[in-house]
Structure formats: C-alpha cells, structure tokens
Amino acid sequence: MSLVCVEDFEQNAKTKLEKNALDYYKSGAGEQYSLKLNRDAFKRLRLRPRCLRDVSQINISCEIFGHKLQWPLGIAPTAMQKMAHPDGEGGNARAAGKAGSIFILSTLSTTSLEDLAAAAPDTIKWFQLYIYKDRSLTESLVRRAEKANFKALVLTIDAPIFGHRRADVRNNFSLPSHLSLANFQDEKANGVITMKGASGINEYVSSQFDPTLSWKDIKWLKEITKLPIVVKGVLTAEDAILAREFGCHGVIVSNHGARQIDTVPASIEALPEVVKAVGNDLVVMMDGGILEGNDIFKALALGAKAVFVGRPAVWALAYNGQRGVEEMLHVLRKDFEITMALIGCQALKDIQPSMVAHESTYSKI
Ligand SMILES: Cc1cc2nc3c(=O)[nH]c(=O)nc-3n(C[C@H](O)[C@H](O)[C@H](O)COP(=O)(O)O)c2cc1C
C-alpha cells in the first residue's frame, strides 16, 4: 500500500523500530504538552484561499545564503540516524540533495562529517554544532566542517543540558553497541568521549557540553570561522534581537521538537514575534511539527524563509532508508504544491500574511 502522507511514514516506522530507538525518536520532554502543541497550533491557523489567480505554473524555488533550493524545506539535525536504518545520515542527506533541500548534520551523528561529505557531495550541507567544554575540540569540529564543504554552522542554543525525556530514562536509553558517535573516533580511542550505561545520552551531555555557554561564545565562534552562523532554538524576540546584535546570520525558531522543556510555545506560535523583531535583518527559519503542505505554507505566511523537518525524515529512513526519505519528501512537496495552487499562489513571493488567520478570528462570528 502506498504511503500518501507523512503520518503514514510514522505509522510504518512504528512497526519497524525497536522500543529503545522508537521512544528516543518520538519523545518530548516532561508531560509532552508542547509536543502535542507543535501540531495543534498549526491546526488553530486557518487558511484564507484566494481564487481565480491562474495557478497553471507553480514555482517554489528559493535562495538561502546564496544557495538555490528547489523548495524551502530542509532536514533538521537529528542525532544517531543509523539507529533508524543502516543508510543513516548518508542516505538522508542524499535524499535531501535529490529533492533540492538542505541537510543539517547533527554533532551527535552516527556518520562522521567527512563520511557524510563523501556520501552526499552534491547536497547543500550545514553542520549543527554543540559547544563542548573542550574548546579545542569544538574548534576542530568547525575546521572539519569547513574542510568538508559544509556551508553554514547551526549553533544549537537551547541545550546547555538535555531535557527530561521520561521514556529514555525508563528505557535506560543508550546507543546500540554496534554504533558510535562518529565525529569522535579519535577521542573515543583516547577514552575522552564515550556514551554508555543508564540514560547514557544525558550523562554524556552533562559531562561534555558546556552549560556556561553565553552570547559571548558567539563572538568567539565568529572569530574562528567565516561560515554563516545560524542559531537554533530561539523562541523569543529578545533572543532573536541578541542573535542580531552578536552578528548571527540567521535563526531557527525551534523548541527542539519539544524535547527540551515542556510547556514552551509551539515553534509556529513563537515565529511571529521573532519575525517582527528581526525578520528584516536575519534569515528567519523554523522547525517543529511540520507534517503537511499546509503547515509549510502557514510558516512561510507568518514570515519564515524556510522550514525543517526532524522526525518525518527519521520515520522515512526507518521505513525504507534513503528511498524512504526520497518518497516522504516527494509526498510533502506535492502536498505543498497543491496547497500553493489552491490558495492562489504561483510563487513564494505571492504568499501573504493575510492568507492565514488564527481560529479566534472566526470563532468570534
Ligand atoms: C530524535 C531527535 C534527535 C534530535 N537531535 C538533535 C540534535 O542532535 N541537535 C539539534 O540541534 N537538534 C536535534 N533535534 C531537534 C531537531 O533538530 C528539530 O528541532 C525537531 O526535530 C523539529 O521537530 P519535528 O521533529 O517535529 O520536525 C532532535 C530531534 C529529534 C526528534
């Protein structure tokens, strides 16, 4: 039976993944209120279609940081993708490239920066950076990303420590022994970087990531690299303004797939205040809860220049490796094109804020 929407890929993945991996991929923090909100908030936005506008040709191409994309959707960084399928990050990145999308590689990947670059030479690749207590190790990751032709650094700012994901604690989640954090092979050999035992990921993060991290570290990062810096995990106008002040090039409005702190707003709820504060100066993007073409449309109408999907790509990988991700991106792209046509937009520039209204606009009637 063919899979016709992203949710079909999720249902299929649930039949394939072992509990340890499935719970790790799907969990949010705490009671998972914000996890549900990431979806529900999209549903509270209504589309206001315009008719009779010649939609015989739809063009959804765009440009971010000078790179031409076939459409404004990329793959968000998610850790440890080989747990989903042996194709892992390489397969995911190749599928993204074929679809003309950006692929963001997580620091905590099961494929190294270099192997990923070799596996997907034609894909536009960004590297998601966590800042380690050991700054020379962090700097070496930056150098490796530059050398391997990654085009931007995505600094995740919402994870000085990891959130409390109850299922992972219950399962004593750790990476299966045949896999490893591939960016740290040398360090592993020296016994510096390991992840093992009960709730291994949280122990790893608290021993390695730097919780003293502050905006001045962006200054340091800017001093050591010329790559564009995108901060990921912004949920307030205040932090977006600081990102601008400290010379970042873009922000990803994100609640980390609701995995860090529960009861934060959905990313789509936080998007308008960030766009209002810095939208003229920085490239504002978002992720969190995108499953449908109309979700992409709503985010763009509220001012995002591009959006990213995290879990959908993991589900598609689990379903059928690289092929699965290609299929999922095709389904999502088609759905977005249908949305564009039925709202009366030929190109992304035709998308207007007035084409989306909050449900309260209607419930007053
Ligand atoms: C299993 C999983 C692992 C993740 N790992 C990372 C990571 O290593 N670095 C990071 O910045 N964000 C990470 N994220 C957050 C994603 O980049 C993204 O913000 C989130 O998945 C978007 O929400 P969505 O899954 O609803 O699309 C992870 C998310 C998931 C679900």
The ligand as a Tripos MOL2 file, in Angstrom:
@<TRIPOS>MOLECULE
LIG
   31    33     1     0     0
SMALL
NO_CHARGES

@<TRIPOS>ATOM
      1 C1         15.3940   12.1020   17.7040 C.3       1 LIG1
      2 C2         15.7650   13.5540   17.6410 C.ar      1 LIG1
      3 C3         17.0960   13.9200   17.7840 C.ar      1 LIG1
      4 C4         17.4480   15.2700   17.6990 C.ar      1 LIG1
      5 N1         18.7750   15.5960   17.7520 N.ar      1 LIG1
      6 C5         19.1230   16.9050   17.6270 C.ar      1 LIG1
      7 C6         20.4960   17.2670   17.6150 C.ar      1 LIG1
      8 O1         21.3870   16.4380   17.6830 O.2       1 LIG1
      9 N2         20.7830   18.5840   17.5090 N.ar      1 LIG1
     10 C7         19.8170   19.5450   17.4080 C.ar      1 LIG1
     11 O2         20.1180   20.7300   17.3290 O.2       1 LIG1
     12 N3         18.5100   19.2110   17.3970 N.ar      1 LIG1
     13 C8         18.1490   17.9290   17.4960 C.ar      1 LIG1
     14 N4         16.8270   17.5920   17.4530 N.ar      1 LIG1
     15 C9         15.8060   18.6310   17.1910 C.3       1 LIG1
     16 C10        15.5530   18.7700   15.6860 C.3       1 LIG1
     17 O3         16.6370   19.3790   15.0510 O.3       1 LIG1
     18 C11        14.3210   19.6250   15.3730 C.3       1 LIG1
     19 O4         14.3970   20.8250   16.0920 O.3       1 LIG1
     20 C12        12.9990   18.9300   15.6960 C.3       1 LIG1
     21 O5         13.0710   17.5450   15.4490 O.3       1 LIG1
     22 C13        11.8800   19.5260   14.8370 C.3       1 LIG1
     23 O6         10.6590   18.9960   15.1790 O.3       1 LIG1
     24 P1          9.9420   17.7960   14.3790 P.3       1 LIG1
     25 O7         10.6230   16.5410   14.7960 O.co2     1 LIG1
     26 O8          8.5350   17.9060   14.8500 O.co2     1 LIG1
     27 O9         10.0900   18.0730   12.8990 O.co2     1 LIG1
     28 C14        16.4440   16.2470   17.5240 C.ar      1 LIG1
     29 C15        15.1040   15.8660   17.4040 C.ar      1 LIG1
     30 C16        14.7610   14.5430   17.4460 C.ar      1 LIG1
     31 C17        13.3150   14.1470   17.2740 C.3       1 LIG1
@<TRIPOS>BOND
     1     1     2 1
     2     2     3 ar
     3     2    30 ar
     4     3     4 ar
     5     4     5 ar
     6     4    28 ar
     7     5     6 ar
     8     6     7 ar
     9     6    13 1
    10     7     8 2
    11     7     9 ar
    12     9    10 ar
    13    10    11 2
    14    10    12 ar
    15    12    13 ar
    16    13    14 ar
    17    14    15 1
    18    14    28 ar
    19    15    16 1
    20    16    17 1
    21    16    18 1
    22    18    19 1
    23    18    20 1
    24    20    21 1
    25    20    22 1
    26    22    23 1
    27    23    24 1
    28    24    25 2
    29    24    26 1
    30    24    27 1
    31    28    29 ar
    32    29    30 ar
    33    30    31 1
@<TRIPOS>SUBSTRUCTURE
     1 LIG1         1 GROUP 0 **** ****
